[in-house]
Amino acid sequence: MKPNVGGIDRILRILAGIAILGAGFYFKSWLGLIGIVPILTGIFRFCPAYLPFGLSSCKLKDE
């Protein structure tokens, strides 16, 4: 998997995921588990939804 999530995008995804998880715990809703998705895409720096569109917010040097 080639990384396609850059620095700021990565931080925002992780923070949004934590906020969604927190809201789920606060409101006692299982829907908060959706927050796991942006956390994982931020940690692994890979978003499968970007692939079909050829998007990348990552500034990596070509090898």
C-alpha positions as CSV (number, residue, x, y, z in Angstrom):
1,M,0.0,0.0,0.0
2,K,1.5,3.3,-1.1
3,P,0.7,6.1,1.4
4,N,-1.8,8.6,0.1
5,V,-2.6,10.6,3.3
6,G,-0.3,13.5,4.1
7,G,0.6,15.3,7.3
8,I,-2.2,17.7,8.0
9,D,-4.8,15.3,6.5
10,R,-3.4,12.6,8.8
11,I,-3.7,14.8,11.9
12,L,-7.2,15.9,11.1
13,R,-8.4,12.4,10.5
14,I,-7.0,11.2,13.8
15,L,-8.5,14.1,15.7
16,A,-11.9,13.7,14.0
17,G,-11.9,10.0,14.7
18,I,-11.1,10.6,18.4
19,A,-13.9,13.2,18.5
20,I,-16.4,10.7,16.9
21,L,-15.4,8.0,19.3
22,G,-15.8,10.4,22.2
23,A,-19.2,11.4,21.1
24,G,-20.2,7.8,20.8
25,F,-19.1,7.1,24.4
26,Y,-20.8,10.3,25.6
27,F,-24.1,9.5,24.0
28,K,-23.7,5.8,24.6
29,S,-24.1,5.0,20.9
30,W,-22.4,2.3,19.0
31,L,-22.3,4.7,16.0
32,G,-19.2,6.2,17.7
33,L,-17.3,3.1,16.4
34,I,-17.3,4.8,13.0
35,G,-14.5,6.9,14.4
36,I,-12.2,4.0,14.1
37,V,-12.1,4.4,10.3
38,P,-10.5,7.9,10.2
39,I,-8.2,6.9,13.1
40,L,-6.9,3.9,11.1
41,T,-6.6,5.7,7.8
42,G,-4.6,8.4,9.7
43,I,-2.3,5.9,11.4
44,F,-1.6,3.8,8.3
45,R,-1.5,6.8,6.0
46,F,-3.6,5.0,3.4
47,C,-7.2,5.8,2.4
48,P,-8.9,3.3,0.1
49,A,-11.5,5.9,-0.9
50,Y,-8.8,7.9,-2.5
51,L,-7.8,5.1,-4.9
52,P,-10.6,5.2,-7.5
53,F,-10.1,9.0,-7.9
54,G,-6.3,9.0,-7.9
55,L,-6.2,11.4,-5.0
56,S,-3.3,11.9,-2.6
57,S,-2.6,14.5,0.0
58,C,0.9,12.9,0.6
59,K,4.0,14.6,-0.7
60,L,6.4,11.7,-1.0
61,K,9.5,11.7,-3.2
62,D,9.2,9.4,-6.2
63,E,11.4,6.3,-5.9
